[in-house]
Amino acid sequence: MKTPAKKKKKGTLREYAESLIIAFVIAFFVRSFFIQAFKIPSSSMEPTLLVGDHILVNRLSYVVKVPILDKIIFEISRPERGDVVVFRYPLDRSKDFIKRVIAKGGDTLEIQGNRIYINGKRMEDPWGYYEYETRPFPEKEHIGPLKVPEDAYFVMGDNRDKSYDSRFWGFIRQEDLVGKALVIYFSWDRHARSIPRYVRWERIGKLIK
């Protein structure tokens, strides 16, 4: 016969287990359909995003997908030029990349050095950052004119001299989209010389534009 103490202990353990299961289900649901956290590992989006920035991405910006299978259920909207998007890397869809949309389906794109032309007109490019006077990718200095297929996007990193993007591996598709980058919720500088400076307080809460 079980004592009251054993019954209470069993009841408490069951409550903890149920709470953990519920928390896991909620976290999985939120991550799968609403908000997902990402860490910036490279300098390809500098100065907009720095190595060590932790960001939140809205998964409901463009498409709703079946969790795990990663299949589109329905489309909500399409990225606009200038949106910072997270997507499945087309050559290895197990990896997520983050870049900025430069051209959309139906656009004619041409790149001449640090000048970008969309449909024959030079595009305003307040995001482009060129670190070197001599371009490190001379073979990518002149691209196009080329037509962006429907349901596709040409994306580039803001740090044009250090970004592996559509200039190298082509377009991303609507089905590759994960979501739109929203905000920096935490940022740390691993090269800081003192502990108080590890956290970039001024970047926390900064909207991604």
C-alpha positions in Angstrom: 0.0 0.0 0.0 1.4 3.4 -1.0 2.0 6.0 1.7 0.6 9.6 1.3 4.2 10.8 1.0 4.9 8.5 -2.0 1.6 9.4 -3.6 2.5 13.1 -3.2 6.0 12.6 -4.7 4.5 10.7 -7.6 1.9 13.4 -8.2 4.6 16.2 -8.1 6.8 14.3 -10.6 3.8 13.9 -12.9 3.0 17.6 -12.7 6.6 18.5 -13.6 6.6 16.1 -16.5 3.3 17.4 -17.8 4.6 21.0 -17.4 7.8 20.2 -19.4 5.8 18.5 -22.1 3.4 21.4 -22.4 6.3 23.9 -22.5 8.1 21.8 -25.2 4.9 21.7 -27.3 4.4 25.4 -27.0 8.0 26.2 -27.8 7.9 23.9 -30.8 4.7 25.5 -32.0 6.0 29.0 -31.6 9.3 28.2 -33.3 7.6 26.3 -36.2 5.0 28.9 -37.0 5.8 32.3 -35.5 9.2 33.4 -34.2 12.6 31.8 -34.5 15.9 32.9 -33.1 19.1 33.0 -35.1 22.7 34.0 -34.4 24.8 35.9 -36.9 28.1 33.9 -37.5 29.8 36.0 -40.2 30.5 39.5 -41.4 28.5 39.2 -44.7 25.7 41.5 -43.5 27.9 44.2 -41.8 27.3 46.9 -40.9 23.6 46.1 -40.6 24.3 42.9 -38.6 27.5 42.1 -36.7 29.0 38.8 -35.8 27.6 38.0 -32.4 24.2 39.6 -33.0 21.2 37.4 -32.0 18.1 38.1 -33.9 14.4 37.2 -34.0 12.8 36.2 -37.4 9.1 36.4 -38.2 8.2 33.0 -39.8 4.8 34.3 -40.8 6.1 37.2 -42.9 5.9 35.3 -46.2 4.8 31.7 -46.0 3.3 29.1 -43.7 5.1 25.7 -43.8 4.5 22.2 -42.4 6.9 21.7 -39.5 9.8 19.3 -40.2 8.7 18.6 -43.8 9.3 22.3 -44.6 6.5 22.3 -47.2 4.5 25.5 -47.9 0.9 25.3 -46.8 0.0 28.7 -48.1 1.6 32.0 -49.1 1.0 35.1 -47.0 3.1 37.7 -48.9 6.2 38.2 -50.9 9.4 40.0 -49.9 9.9 43.6 -51.0 13.2 44.9 -52.3 15.4 45.8 -49.3 13.9 43.2 -46.9 16.4 41.2 -44.9 15.4 37.6 -45.1 16.4 34.3 -43.7 16.2 31.4 -46.2 17.3 27.8 -46.9 20.6 27.9 -48.7 19.6 26.5 -52.2 22.7 24.3 -52.5 22.3 22.8 -49.0 18.8 23.3 -47.5 20.0 22.1 -44.1 21.7 25.5 -43.7 20.1 28.9 -43.2 21.5 32.0 -44.7 20.5 35.7 -44.2 20.8 38.3 -47.0 19.0 41.3 -48.4 16.5 41.1 -51.3 17.9 43.1 -54.2 15.7 42.0 -57.1 12.4 40.2 -57.4 10.7 37.9 -59.9 10.2 39.6 -63.2 13.0 42.2 -62.6 15.9 42.6 -65.0 19.1 43.0 -63.0 22.5 44.3 -63.9 25.5 44.9 -61.7 28.4 47.1 -62.8 31.0 47.4 -60.0 29.2 49.0 -57.1 26.3 50.1 -59.1 23.1 48.1 -59.3 20.5 48.5 -62.1 16.9 47.3 -61.9 14.9 47.3 -65.1 17.5 49.7 -66.6 17.4 52.2 -63.7 20.1 52.6 -61.1 18.9 51.4 -57.8 19.4 53.4 -54.7 21.5 51.3 -52.5 21.9 52.7 -48.9 22.8 49.3 -47.6 25.8 48.4 -49.7 29.1 48.5 -47.9 32.4 48.1 -49.8 35.3 47.4 -47.5 38.1 47.3 -50.1 39.2 49.7 -52.8 40.2 46.8 -55.0 37.3 44.4 -55.4 38.1 40.8 -54.1 35.7 39.2 -56.7 36.7 40.7 -60.0 34.8 38.0 -61.9 31.6 39.2 -60.2 32.1 42.9 -61.0 29.8 42.7 -64.0 26.7 40.6 -63.9 23.8 40.6 -66.4 21.6 42.0 -67.6 19.6 38.9 -66.4 16.0 38.3 -65.8 14.9 37.1 -62.4 12.5 34.1 -62.7 9.0 34.4 -61.2 8.8 33.2 -57.6 12.6 33.9 -57.3 14.8 36.5 -55.7 18.3 37.8 -56.1 19.9 38.4 -52.7 23.1 40.0 -51.5 24.9 40.6 -48.3 25.3 44.2 -47.3 29.1 43.7 -46.9 29.5 43.2 -50.7 33.2 42.4 -50.4 32.7 39.6 -47.9 29.4 38.0 -48.9 28.8 34.7 -50.6 25.4 35.3 -52.2 23.3 35.2 -55.4 26.3 36.5 -57.4 27.9 33.1 -56.8 25.1 30.5 -56.5 22.1 32.1 -58.1 18.5 32.8 -57.0 16.5 31.7 -54.0 12.9 30.6 -54.5 9.7 31.4 -52.5 9.8 27.9 -51.1 13.3 28.6 -49.6 12.1 31.5 -47.4 12.1 31.1 -43.7 11.0 34.6 -42.7 11.9 38.2 -42.3 14.5 39.4 -39.8 12.8 41.7 -37.2 15.0 42.7 -34.3 18.3 42.2 -32.5 17.4 40.8 -29.0 21.0 40.3 -27.8 24.5 41.1 -29.1 28.0 40.3 -27.8 31.5 41.0 -28.9 33.8 38.1 -28.4 36.8 40.3 -29.1 36.0 42.8 -26.3 38.9 43.3 -23.9 36.8 43.5 -20.8 33.7 41.7 -19.5 31.5 44.8 -19.3 32.1 45.4 -23.0 31.2 41.9 -24.1 27.5 42.9 -24.4 26.7 45.5 -27.1 24.0 47.1 -25.1 23.3 49.8 -27.7 22.3 47.1 -30.3 19.7 45.3 -28.1 16.2 46.1 -29.3 17.4 47.5 -32.6 15.0 46.9 -35.5 16.6 45.4 -38.6 16.1 47.5 -41.7 
